[in-house]
Amino acid sequence: MVCEIKEELKGLLSQNQLEQMEEYSVKDMVKLYTGSVENVGWDKFVWNRLTVPKHRFFVWLTMNNRLQTTSIWHKIGIASSASCLICDDDEETQTHLLFECKYSSAVFRQVKRWCELPDNLTNINIALRWIARSRKSCFQKKVLFAIMGAMIYHIWGSRNEAYWNQKVITIHRIVNTIQKEIVERLYRVMPKKVGTARKMWLRRLAHQVCN
């Protein structure tokens, strides 16, 4: 087993990279081998009461880089192609599907406008980091993380629709579904101690839900 992993790591690192490596780091090798991403501290917000329950498992899969994309299927011989099922422009890795695909980027742009996130947040991953470090209230952060979780869930759902039924859900429909699910969830489980300013912020989000 150790020898097999050693050979796989050789394939991940070029001779030049090995020569330039100043010191050996077990942490770096594990990250390289597993494809794990840096913990940005947003998991404690995603697993909160405001997140729609059915979204949580898919968020957990994403946090652990476990989404079964066509890239993974192709490597193990299940899929004949590794191309993205939605855009067909690039290999369908988790990073591409959620952060780089033109479809997910279009969904993110509309949702970003809806929840008043800065224009310079170019993808969901960057948005998660910005939210975690922002000066927004704990309630607002939880709402925004719930929205990010909803996007992950529904982008993955659209990808599966493309796989099973050979059609992609429209941008308008997926954004509308995200908005309605989030607003309904928030009004159902909103904490009693939320202040007037936060309630007005939430009401503004609700009024902007597209039809």
Phi, psi and omega in degrees: 000314180299318180296322180296315179296320179301316181293323179294320179294326177299324180286339181272338182243133177281166178298322180295318178296321179295319182291329182275351181290116184288321179210153181277133179233119178299320180301315180294323180292320178296317179297319180295318185287319185270342183075018182290153182251163181297136177286115184263004174081014182264355182298323182293337177274322180297320181274050178247171187294338182282339179289135177299126186309318183291345179278337191297319182297319181289328174294318178299316177300318180295315180302330182257013178055045186249003180296131184276081182281168179294335176299317178291315180301320181294321181295329181260008173085012180276320181255145180281342181222151178260006185291150177300130182288343182267307185258336181060023183261341185205174178294136183274078169273169177297319179299315179297310186301316186267334189240338187240334181303139182297333178291308180295327177295321179292319177298314182298319180301317181289318179293322179300317177296321182297314184263014171061045174270152182301148181294334185280002174275104191274344176205174185299320182299315178294322179297320179300318179293319181296316180299314182300327185260358183285171179265014179292158181294162178302319179298313181296321178298317180296322178296313182294322176292325176297322178295317177299319178297321179295322178295316179301313181299313187280332173294318177296322178296321178293323177298317179292326175298321178294324181289311187277324186241003178056039174213151183249132178296137182295154179301315181301315183293317182292322178293318178299318179295317177301311182300311183294318180296318181293312182298316179298319180295317183294317180289338180280324187236016182299131179302145182291334186271010179293130183288171182299317181299320179290322178295322178293321177298316179294320179297323178294320176299316182297321182290340182266005179298128182287154181261000000 
